[in-house]
């Protein structure tokens, strides 16, 4: 579960391109619609005729509807042919109407266009009602130029700035008109000849602000108004309230002194406008300076937050009680393992104690934790003054695996070195000694050939055969062991008749056993099969039977048998009643780096190499080998194989 990032709160903003502009556009459309309803129903109150205030002209309301719908379609259906065509038609119609009004005002020709929507032009306190003011026509033209610029000119910094300037100019003209109405100065809203109505001025201000908000975010110059910047937030937060307070203060002052002469009211109105303009400039300047400074600080915070958020390793923060305060996006594996996936969740007890200990000691603490198959190194850094800890985690799984591989390779290298030492030891001593004995026998035989009796010849022959047999066994084991070490022995498993293989090896060792008067008892009476490599199993049986005979006393017995084990396994054993094995040597029998070789009961050679071969061959076939022995009572070697 992804944890909310630091930058999420900093970048949260209101989309200034959609909702606020449309609100102002809808205000304009609603005012125009109410005006038309008022004229059509005769309820002039809806049209803005409040007391001595003149209502909005019906044809002005129609023009506002055209312009309002144009802005609505431009905002909701940008780039659509219908939106473009409607906007061009609305701009053309309202522009023609406004030009006619201006021509009438300048030349003095009465075309009577207003008669189309009102039967007669009536008077209210000697002021004509139902006519469009030249100020209104000029404001419409400013808005139309802005809309046309938006439609025709390709969007750029300059075009969006000019659109916003035309819109705000129309709004500014009508703000002056509203101030004129507020302070009772007709000169500011067009005099008493053809004044601009109060609803008209309000509609223009709303429409101008809406069009300004549509354009400002796309202009570098006007981005100060964008809610996504601190300058825009400061401007919107302070400018309108301060301007409103100054306006209300001045207006209340004129209301209290009701009987002031007209020129003094005009002076108050002008001063209010001047003060509002100065306040706008001052607030804009302060907002710009403060906003830039705050924006730089924000960008620095965002930059630092991004360093943490974009860190490829987990970074977490926990309070003293072990509750999660923050975690970057890559911390999800650790948090899921701890079952602490959202802010406010608590660490497990062990990790909670680590957090408390780090804060108590005021020192960094480094630990390693297992997270499923992954290993993390955690650096716990206490921040005592704020009563929390930062945890910087690093996934060290690959490093641990590499260390394990290196350790395994070191062990293998050690084994290879030990094997090499064992190999040279066998060649230098174990193989050299029997050869020297064999050479001594042959030398003695050669020197005394003429003097040797038949009995002596038989003894010499027996001794030479035993020496040759020992040498053969040693060379055979040495060859197989070297092949095993270099991997030249392949595993070829198949079903093997166990009885036949046992009988074959008993026959092979028969001469040596009969020489010592040792009986080999085969206790495998029923036909059994095992799944193994025949050559390897043959070597195992030969080695174990040879060892049993070698370490048995004269006229002793050696037994070989089997018994069933679970999971389709068969256990074979070779048991003798010979000298046994010292307890201190039992654990080292199958280790190559331990010298456990010793002579048999009649001086037979033994290097211990055969038992190591047995272990490796049995394990390659999926079994295991073990030994039970008591010194002076004999030994039992057992190994398992698959059926």
N, C-alpha and C positions, 0 to 999 in steps of 0.2 A: 504494500500500500504506500503510495507516494506521499511523502510529508510535504506540507506547504512550505515553499521556499521563502527566504527573507525578502527577495525582490518582489514577491507576489503582492505584498501590502504596499510597497513603494510605487508600483506601476498601476495600481487600481485607479481607474478614472471613469468619468462619465463620457460617453461618446458624444462629442459636441457636433457631429455631422448629421445626426438623425433627429433625436427627440426634441431638444430645445428649439431648433429652427421651425419644426412643424407646429410646435405649440403656438408660436407667434403668428405663423401663417394661418392657423385655424382661428385665432382671435380676429384677424382681419376678415376672414370669410364669414364668421358669425356676425360681426358688426354690420357687414354689407347685407347679409341675409335679413337681419332684424330690421334694417332700414327699409328694404323693399317690402317686407311684410307690413311695416308701419304705414308706408305710403299706400299700399294696395288696400289695407283694411281701414284706413283713416285714423289709426291710432298713432298719431305723430310722436307720442312719447317714445315709442320704439325706435323712431328715426333720429332721436336726439333733440327733439323740441321740448326742452325743459325750461319752463318759465320764459325768460327773454332770450334763451339760447336758440339759434336757428338750427333746423335739422339738416342732416346730410342730404344732398340732392340725389334723386333717384338714379340719374344717369351716372353719378359718381359711384353709387353703390354697385351698379352693373360693372363699371370699370374695375372696381375692387374685386368683384367676383372673378372676372377674367384673370386679373393678375394673381389673385390668391390661388386659384386652381392651377394656374401655370406653375407657380412655385411648388405647389404640392406634387404635381406630376413630375417636375424636374427632380424633386427629392426622392420620390418613391419609384419612378420609372426612368432612371437616367439612361441616356443612349437609345431609348425606344423611339421609333419613327413617330408614333402617336404623340408622345410628349413633345418632340421637336415641332411637329406641325401645329399642334394646339398653341404652343408658345408663340410661334411666328404669327399665327392668326390673331391671338389676343393682343400681342404687341402692336400689330398693324392697326387693329380697330381702335384701341385706346389712344394710340399716337395720333391718329386722324382726328379723333374727338378732341384731344387736348390742343392740337394745332388750331382747330376751328374756334375753340374757346379763347385762345390767345389772340387770334386774328380779330374776333369780335371785340375783345378788350382794347386792343391797340387801335384798330381802324374805326370802331364804333358801329360796325354793321351788325344788325341783329338777325342771325340766321334762324334762331328759334329752335335749336336742336332739343332743348330741354322740354319743349311742348310734347315731344313724342311719348314721354313717360309721365307727365303731369298736365292735367287739363288746362290749368292756368297758373300763372306765376303770382302768388299772393305776397303780401307784405306783412312783416312782423316787426312792430316798432320802427316803421319806415325803412326796414331792411328787407330786400327781396328774398323770398324763400323758394327753394327748388332749383336754384342756379348754381353752376360750378364756378368757383373762384379761380382767378388766374394763378394764385399761389398753388391751388390744388392741381391745376393743369401742369404747372412747372414741376411739381413733385412727381406726378405721374410720368412725365417725360424722363426724369432722372431714373426712376425705377425701371422704365422701359429700356433705357440705354444700358443699364446694368444687366437686365435679362438678355438683351440682344448680344451684349458682349459675352455673356455666359454661353449663348447658343452658337454664335458664329466664330468667335476667336478661339483658337486652340488654347487649352488650359495651360497657363504658365504663371510664374511668380508675378509678372507685370499685369497680366489680364485679371487674375484673381484679386490683386490689390486695387485695380481700377474699379472692379465690380463692387468691392467692399466700400470704396470711397464714395461712389455714386449712391449706394444704398444709405450710408450713414449721413450723407449730405441731405437726402430727402428727409431722413428722420430728424436731423438737426433743425431744419426749417420748421418742421411741425412741432418740435419741442418748444421753439420760440412762440408758436401759436398757442400752445397749451399754457405757457407762462402768461401770455397775454390774457387768456381767459381767466386764469387764476387770479391775476392782479387787477382785472377789470380795465385793461388798456386796449381799446379796439384797434389802435394803430398797429399792434403786434400781430393781430390776426386778420388784417386785411381791411380795416376801416369798416364803415357802415354801408359802403356802396355794394360790394359783393364780397362779404367776409367768408373765410373758411370755417366750416362748422367744427365744433369740438370733437364729435365722433370721427369726422374725417381726419383730423390731426392725430387722434389716438390710433386710428387704423393705419395711417402712414408710418407712425413711430413703430408700431408692432411689425408691419411689413418690412420696414427698413432694417430692423434688428434681426428679423428672421433671415433676410437675404445676406446681411453682414455675417451672421453666424455660419451660413452655408459656405461663404467664401474665405473667411478669416483663417481657418486651419490650413488652407492650401497656400497661403501667402507667408513668405518669410518675414515680411515687415509686420504683418498683423497677427503673427503667432503668439504674441503676448496675451491675446484674449483666449487662447486655447486652454481648456481645463486640464489638459495633460501636462501643462507647465505650472510651476509655482507662481510665475508672474501672472498668468491668467487667473489662477485661483485667488491671489491677493487682490487683483484688480476687481474681480467680480465680488469678492467678499467685502471690500471697503468702499469702492467708488460709488456704487448706487446708494448704499445707506447714508454715506456722508453727503452726497448731492441731495438726497431726499430730505435729510435733516435741515440743510441750509435753505432749501426751497420752502419747507414747512415753516421754519422759523420766520422767514421773510414774509410768507403769506399770512401767518397768524398776526404778525405785526401790522399788516395793512388791514386785516379784519377787525383788529381791536380799535384802530383809528379809522372808523368807517367814513368819516366826513372829510377826508383829505382831498385836496384839489386834484384834478386829472393829471397835471404835469408832475405832481409828487408821486402819484401812483405809477406813472410811467418810469420815473426815476428809480423807484423801488424795483420795478420789474427788470429794468436794465441792470441794476446792481446785482439782482439775484442771478441773472444770466452770466454776468461777469464773474461773480463769486463761484458759480457752478463751473464755469470754464477754467478758472484758476485751480479749483479743487481737482478737476479732472486731470489737469497738467501735473499738479503736485503729486497726486496719488499715483498717476502713471509713472512719474519719475522715481518715487520711492519704491513702488512695486517692482519696477525694472531693476533698480539697484539691489533691493533685498531679494527679489526673485532670482536674479543671476547668482547671488551669493549662496542662497539656499539650494539652487539648482546644482551648483558646483559641489556643494556638500553632499547632495543627494547622489550625484553621479559617482562621487568617491565612495559613498556607502554601497551603492549598487556594484561598483567595480570590485570592492572588497568582498561583497556578498557573492559575486559571480566566481571569484577565485575559490571560495568554499564550495559553491554549488557545482562548479565545473571540475572540482577535484576528482580525479579518477578513483580515489580511495575514500572510504566512509569517514565522515566527520559528524560527530554527534555532541549534543549538549544535554546534560542531566542536572536537575536540581539536587539539593542535599538529600531529599527524601527518596531519590531514585526515579522521579517522574521525568518523562521525556519532554524537553523543551524545544529542541530543534534537531533535525537530521537532514543531510543532503540526500539527493535522489538515489545515490548508489549504496545507501545504507540499508536497503530493504531486506537483504539476506540476513544481516545481523539482527535486525529488528524482528523479523519473522521468527528467527530461531529463539529469540528471547521472549516472544509473544508480547511485544511492546511496539505496536505498529502505528500508533497515532499519538500526537501530543497529549500529555496527561497520563498515558499508560506508565506502569511502573516496571522497573527492572526486576529480574529474579533476585532472591535474597542474597546469593553469593556476590553478584555484581553490585547490589545496593551497598553491601558492606565495604566493597572496594572503593566506591564513591565516597562513603563516609570517612574511611581511613585516609584517603588522599586529601580530603579537606581538613581533617584533623591534624595530619602531619604537615600539611602545606608544602608537600614535595611531590614531584612527578613520580608516577609509578608505571612500570612497564610489565605487562604480562602477556602470555600466549593463551588463546582459547580455541577449543575445537568447535566448529560450527558445521555439524554434519560431516561431510567429507572435506571441508575446507578448514584451514588453520589461519587464524588472524593474530597479528601482533597488535596489542592495544597499548597506546601511550595515554595515560590518564593525567591530565594537566589541571590542577585545581586553580580556580579563580576565587580566592577566599573573600575578596571585598564584595563580590556579587553573589556569593554563596552557591556557586555551581561549578561543575567540572566540564571541560571539553575533552572528548575522547577522539583521538586520531588513530584510526585503524588502518592496517595494511594487510592485504592478503599475501601470506607467505607460504601458501600451499606449494607452489612450484619450487620455492627455495627448499622447503622441507623435503619434498620429493627428490630434489637434486641431491640434498645431503644424504638421504637414505640410499640413493643410487651410488653415491660416492662411497658410503660406508660398506655397501654390498660389494662394490668393486674392490675396496680395500681388503675385505674379507676374502674375496676370491683370489686377489693377488697374494695374500698371506698363505692361502691354501696352496696356490701354485708354487710359491717359494718353498713351503713345507714339503710339497710333493717332490720338488726338485731335490731338496736336501735328502729326503728319504730315498729317492732314486739313486743318488750318488753314494749314500750310505750303504745301500744294498750292493751296489757294484763294488764299492771299496772294501767292504767287510764281509757281508753275508754271502756274496757270490764268490769272493776271493778265497774265503776259508775252506769251503767244500772242494774247490778246485785244488787247493794245496794238499788237502787230505787225499783226494783222488790221485794226484801226482805222486804223493808219498807212497801210496799203495802200489801203483804201477812201477815206481822206481825200485821198491823193495822186491817186487815180483821179478823185475828184470835182473837185479843183482844176484838173486838167490834161486834162479830158475832151475839150476842143475841140482840143487840140494833140497828142493821142495818136495815133500811127500804128497800123496794123493789127498790125505786129510787136510794138510795145510793148503793145498791148491783149492780145495772146496771152501775153506774159510776165506781165502783171498778172493775167490770168485763171489762169495756171498757179500763180503764187505764192499767189493767194487760195485756190485749190483745196487746195493743200498745207497752208496755214494752217488752213483749215476742217477738213481731214481730221485734222490733228494735234489740233485742238480736240475733234473728235468722238471720236477714240480716247481722249483724256484723260478726257472726260466719261463715256464708256462704262465705262472701267476704274474711275473714281471711283464711279460708281453701283453697279457690281457689288461693289466692295470694301466700300462702306457697307452694302449689303444682306447681305453675308457677316458683317460685324461685328455687326449687330443680329439675325442669325439668321433673316431673312425669306426666305432662299433654301433651298428644300427639295431633298432628294436624291431624284431619280427615276431609278433605274438601269434599263437595259434593254439588249438586244443591239443594237449599232450597227454599220452597215457602215462600216468604217474608210476604205475607198477612196473612197466617195462623200463623206464628210466632209472628207477631205484635198483632193479636187478642188474642192469648194465653197469652201474657204478660200483655195486657190491662185488661184481665179478672183476672189475678193474682193480679194486683195492685188495682182492683176495690174497694175492701173494704176500703182500706186506702184513696182512692180518694173521695169515697162517704161520708166518715166520715167528710171530710173537705168541702164537697159540690163542689168538683172540677170536671169539665167535661173534659174527654179525647177524643179528636177528631182524628179519624183515617182518614187521607186524602189519603191513598193508596187505590184507588178504582179498579184499573186494576190488573190482576194477574202478578206478577213479581217474577223472580227467581234470586238468587245470588249464587255465588260459594264460600262457606265458611264452617268453622267448626260450626255445629249447636249449640253445647253446649256453645262455646265461644260467638257466636252471641246472644244466648239466655241470657247469663249473661250480655252482653253489654246493650241490650234493657231493661232488668229488672233494672239495675243500673241507666240508664239515666231516665227512667220513674219514678222510686222511688225518684230520686233527684228532678225531675221536680215537683212532688206532694209535696215533703217535703218542698221545698222553695217557693211554691205558696201560695198566700193568700186564705182565705176561699172564696168559690164561684167563684174561678178563672177558667182558661182554660189551658189545655195542648194540643198541637197539635203535631202529628207525621206524617211525609210525606217523599216523595222521589222525586228526579229529575235526569234526565239523564245527564251523563258527557261524555266527550270524551274518546276514547280508551276503549270502552266497560266497562265503570265504571258506577255505580249507587251511588248517594249520598243520604244518609238518614239523617233526622234531627229530633230533639226533641226540641220543642219551648215552653217556659212558659212565663207568665207575672208576675213573682214573684219578689223577693227582688233584684235579680241581683247579680253581683259579683264585688267587689271593683277592680278598675283598677290595684292596686298594687298587687292583688292576681292572676290576669289572667295568668301571665307568670310562676307562680309556681304551677298551678293546677295539672300538671302531673308529678311533681318532688317529689320523695319519701323523700328527705331530707328537704322538706319544710312542715311546719304544717299549712295547709289551712282549716282544718276541723272546722266546726261551726254548731250551732244548726239550725233546721228548724224554720218555722214561728210559730210552736206551740211546740217548745222545742224538736223536733225529733233529735235523735242522728246522727252525721255525723263525720266521721274520715278522709274523703278524699281518703281512700283506694280503694273505688269502681271506682273512675275516673282513678286511676293508672292501675287497672285491665282492664278497657275499652281500654286504650291506648295500653297496651301490647297485648291484644287479637286482636285488629284491625290491628296492625302492623304485627302480625304473619300471618294474612290472606291477607297481601299485600296491605292494605289500610292505611289511615291516619285519624287522628281525630283533630278537631279544635273547638274553642268556640268563640262566639261573645256575649258580654254581656254589659249591662249598668246598673249601680246600681240604684235600684228603678224601673226599667222598665222591667226587665226579662232577660232571657238568651236563647241562641240557640246553642245546641251541634250538630255538623255535623260530619259524618264519611263516608268514601267511601269504596266500596267493588266491586269485579269483578262480572260481569253478569254471 
